[in-house]
Amino acid sequence: MKIFEYLEKYDYEQLVFCQDTNSGLKAIIAIHDTTLGPALGGTRMWTYDTEEDAIVDALRLARGMTYKAAGAGLNLGGGKTVIIGDPRKDKSEELFRAFGRYIQGLNGRYITAEDVGTTVADMDLIHMETDYVTGVSPAFGSSGNPSPVTAYGVYRGMKAAAKEAFGSDQLSGKTIVVQGVGNVAYNLCRHLHEEGANLIVTDINKENVQRAANEFGAKAVDPADIYKQQCDIFSPCALGAIINDETLPQLTAKVIAGAANNQLKEERHGDSLQEMGIVYAPDYIINAGGLINVADELQGYNLDRAMKKVETIYDNIQKVIEISKRDNIPTYKAADRMCEERIASVQKSRSTFLQNGKHELSRIHNK
């Protein structure tokens, strides 16, 4: 892998390798862009086949966090950590405390959080060595389980997409398919049920389906049959890559809006949605509620303040749709453009400010 060529291609700022012989720590911190603020992104622990795979994963995820934070209107950049190891047997206090010291050494350029393979308890160990960590135990000021907040953001974004497709953001009477009924989707279903939507649900976990049927009167269907259900809105809340060549011809919905990550198998499938007249709410814009929630911890967590910020996901989806129309591009491209325009605008303003500061210093020194 030609690392510097990759860094230059996507304009990464920094790649940090962390090693501690005593604990066995092998970690990679990728910082993509700090134009808007310090890089925030979780720590993933995984058994990668090769070190190159770990590097690529850290870089890819860090860049994604830049766009997610920018799209959410946060004053944060994008970063990510991967720790090479088996989360079932390689964890230790020494490992996470050693990692915490590396984070502290970055002096606030990078803030970490929980991710795949790590837990709140792991974040508490990191917190013993640094304050640059979110998602710790409630005793340390954490916001707790982010699922209800993420779900509320998806609900708000869905309403914005519905307004574009149907002329009104009212979901009462609409038939909504929810694919996957885990923690986030369960809370989403609660909001939809309270507004009077008709729910069709599926999940590989039969208990999750039964709970939704019992509490929300949802119709349960087999996972293989979920795509062909007659509905107004399709909400992917489980696996990624579910919008693909096989599923596209089966879809009857006018809106796709859900919590799942990486819903498009390939970018061209986003083009197909545009051609089919389906309003697609880009995943990293609509599911940003969890990120907004943990970001609020950096100010001393306040639930009301966090929820008010999450409500703006409605506005963010509207902005994406406006850019899509303005530039005649699919919404998945419009989402990227919205983020890039915000970063470029802030970068220009900050560049001007810094340049003036340099002139002022030069003037003072020359007196």
N, C-alpha and C positions, 0 to 999 in steps of 0.2 A: 504493500500500500504506500503510495506517495502522499504522505500525510500533509505536507505543506501545500501541495497542489489542491488537495481536498479542502483545506482550510481557506485557501484563497478563492476557490470556486464559489463558496457560499459565505465568504467574508466572516469567518469565525475569528474571535479575539484571542482565545487562549485554550490550551489543552494541558491539563495538569495530571501527571502520573504520581500516585501516592503508594509508597511501599513501606511496610513495617515487618521486619523479620520475626520479632517476638510474637506478634498476634497473627501473622500470616496475611495481613491486609495487602490486597492488590486492588487499587481503586483508580478510576479514571474520571476526572471532573472535566466536563466540556462547558465552556462559556461561549455562547454564540454572539450575543449582542447586548450591550449595557447602555445603549443610547437613552432609553426611557428610565433606567434605574438599575439597581443591582439585579443580577440574574437569579431567578428563583426556579427551582426544579427539583424533583424528588430523587432519592437514592434507590436505585434498583439493584438487587442482589440476585445473580443468576449464574448458572454453570454454562458459560460460553464454550463453544467448541475450540475457538482460537482467540488469541489476544486481539487479533485484527477485528474479529466479529464484535468484541466488546467495545473497541474504539469506535467502530462504525455505528453501533447502537447508541452510544453516548452522544456522538455528534448529531445523529439524526433526531434523537429525542430533544436535545438542547435547542436545535433550530425550531422544532415544533413548538417549544415553550415560548420562544420569542414571539411567534405569531399569535399564540393563544393569549399571552399577556397583553400584547398590543391590541388585539381585537376586543378584549374585555375592558379596555380603557384604563388599564392599570399602569402605574409608573414603575414598571418592572421590566427587566430583560429576561432572556431565556438561557437556562443552563440545565445540566443534568449530570448525575453521577451514576456509574455502574461499578459495583463491587463484584469481582470475579470470585465466585464461591457458591457452595450449596447452602441455601438459607436454612435447610433442615438440620445441618450438622456443623457448619463452619462458623457460626456466630459466637461471639464472646464479648464480654465487657471490654477487654483490652482492645479488640478490633475496632469497636465503634468509638471508643475514647481516642484511639490513635487517629482515626478518621476525623473526629471532631477537632483535633488539633490542627490538622491540615486545613480544614475549613476556616478555623480561626486565623490561620496564617494568611488567608486571602483578604482579611481585613474588611469583610462586608461586601466584596465583589460578588460573592455567591452565597445564597441561602438555600438550605436543603429542606426536604420534607419526606414523608413516607411515600413509598412506591411499591411496585411488585417485589415481593421477597423481603420487605422490611415492615416493621410494625411501630406502633406508638412507643412500646417499650424500648425499641432500638433508638428512636428519636430522643428518648429521655437520657440514654447513655451518651449520645452525641452532645446533648445539652449540658452535660457535666463539664464539657471542655469549651463550648462556644455558645453564644446567644444567637448565632446565625442559623437557626433551625426553627421550623414551624411544625405543627401537627404533633406536639408533645402532649403529655397527659394534661387533663383539665386543671390539675393542681398547679401546673406551671403556666396557666393562661391559655390553654388550647381551646379551640372552638368545638371540640368533640366530633362526633360522627358527621361527615360532610354530606351524606346521602340526601337528607331532606332539603338541604340548600341547593345542591346540584339539581334535584328534581324540580324545585320551584323555578330555577332558571330555564330548564327545558320547557316547562309549562308556559312561561312567559314568551319564550322564543317561538313556541308552537302557535300561540295566539297571533303573533306578528305575521308568521307565514300564512296562517289561515286568513288573515285580513287581506293579504295580497291575492290569495286564490279564490276566496269566496265573497270578498267585499265587506266582510265583517269579521271581527276577531272573536265573536261569540261561538263557543264550542258546544253549547246546549243542543242536543239533537243530532250532533255529528257522530258518525260511527268511526271509531279510532281503533286501529289494530296496534297492539303493543307486543313487540317480540322480545321476550325475556321479562321476567317479573321479579328481578332481584331487588336489592335495597333501594336503589334509585328509582327504578320503574314502579315499585310498589307505591312509593310516595307520589310519583307522577300520576298514577292511576287514582289515587285519593283526590288529588286536585281536579282531575277530569271528571270523576264521578260526582264530586260536589257541585260542579258546574252543569251537570246533566248530560254528559256525553254517554254514548253507548259503547261499551268496551268489548273487544275481542282480544283474548290473550293466549300466549303459548309460552312454554318454558320446558327445558329438559327435566327440571325439578317439579314433580307433580304436586308437592306440598305448596310451592309458590303459586301454582295455578289455582289450586283449591282455595287458598286464602283469598286470592283476587275474586274468585267466583262467589265465595261466601260473603265477603265484605262489600263488594262493589257490583254484584250482579253480572259479572263479566261472563261472556261466552268463552268456553275453553275449546281450543282446537289443537290438532296434532301439529308439531313443529314443521312437518313437511308440507302442510296445507296452508300455512299462514300467509304466504305471498298472494294467493289467489282469492283471498277473502274480499268481498265487496265492501269498500270502505271509502271514507273521505280523506282520512289521514293515516299514514303508515309510520309507526314510531319504532325504529330499531334501537333496542336497549340491551343488546347482548353482544354477539360477535361482530367483528369487523368484516369488510369485504362482502357485505350482503347485497349490495347493488352491483349486479354483474350480468353477463350475457344470458344466464339461465333465468334469473329472477325478473329482469326488466319486462319481458313480455307478459308476465303474470300480474304485474301491479295494476291496480285499479284506482289507487289514491291520486288525489290532486296535490297532496302535500306530503313530503317526507321530512320528519322532524323528530329526532330521538337522541338518546344519551350515548349511544355506542360510539367508539372511536373508529376512525378510518373506514367509514361506511362504504365509500367507493372502492371497488376492487382496483380499478384503473381510472385515471383522469378522464378517459374518453367516455366512461359511464356517466360522469357528470355532464358531459356534452349531450349525451343521449337524453338525460332527464330534461334538459333545456329544450331539446327538439320535441319531446313528448308533451311539453307544456306543464310539467310537474314542478311545483315550487319546492326547491331543496334548501333546507336550512343547514348550512355547513356545520359539521359536527363540532369542530373546535371553537366555534362561536357560540353555539347553543348550549354546549355542556360545560361552559367555563365557570359555572356557579361554585364548584368545589375550589377552584383556584382563587376566585374572588374571596371566598370564605377564609381560606388559610392566610391569604395576603392581609386580611384585616387584623390578624394576630400581630402583625408587625407594628400596629398602632396601639395595641392593647385591645383585645377582642371586644367588640360591641355587636350583638346580634342584630339590633335594629339597623345600625349603620351598614352592616354587611348585606342585609336583605334589601335595603334600598338600592345598593349598588347592583345586586343581582337582578333587580327589576329592570335595569337598563339593558339587559340582554334583549328585551323587546325592541328597544331603539337600535341596538347593534344589528339585529336581523333586518330591520327596516333599512338601515344604511347600506347593508350588503345588497339588498334588492334594488335600491336606488342606483348603486354603482353598476350593477348588472344591466340595468336599463340604459344608463348613461353611456356605457362603453360597449353595449351589445355583446356581453360575455356571460357565460354561465355563472351561477352564484358561487361555485367553489373557487373560481378564479377571482371573482369580485371580492370575496373574503380576504384572499391574499393581498389584493390591491389595496383594500381598505387599511390593512395592517401596515403595508409598506409605505403608504402615503402618510400615515400618522408618524411612523418612525422618521421618515425623511423630513417632515415638517418640524418635528421637535429637534432633530439633529441640526437643521439649518438655524433654528433659533438659538440653540445652545452654542453652536459654532460662532455665531455673531457675538454672543455674550462673552465667550472665552477670548475671542480675538480682541475685543475692547479691553478686557482685563489685562491682556499682554501689553497692549499699547500703554495702558495706565502704569503698569510696573516699569516699563521702559522709560516713561516720562519721569517717574519718581527717581529712578536710578541715575538718570542723566542730569538731574539738578545739581 
